[in-house]
Amino acid sequence: MACGLTTGRQLPCKESVGGLSRVYFADYGSLGTATIASGNISALSGTPTFFEYDLKGATSSLTTNIISSRDTGTTVYETTLELTFTHLDVAT
């Protein structure tokens, strides 16, 4: 059964811009145990040093694919992070 149209729709305003602007790396072994509250990491028991890398342009991306199987009743999340760094040198 079709639905009756009762109103139109205007193009919404752009209130935010998505994308990646920077990424942080740390040595995995220095992280320790993570405390998770409300789905967010709120504390780390280790003493990691984080290194910040600025990203330029729209060539970096974070993609998550959801792969479900009815045969086995499982769902797997495959996440791919692609980063493009500009002007790399030996020190960085």
Summary of the structure (lengths in Angstrom):
residues: 92
radius of gyration: 20.8
end to end distance: 61.4
largest distance: 65.2
contacts: 123
relative contact order: 0.19
helix: 3%
strand: 38%
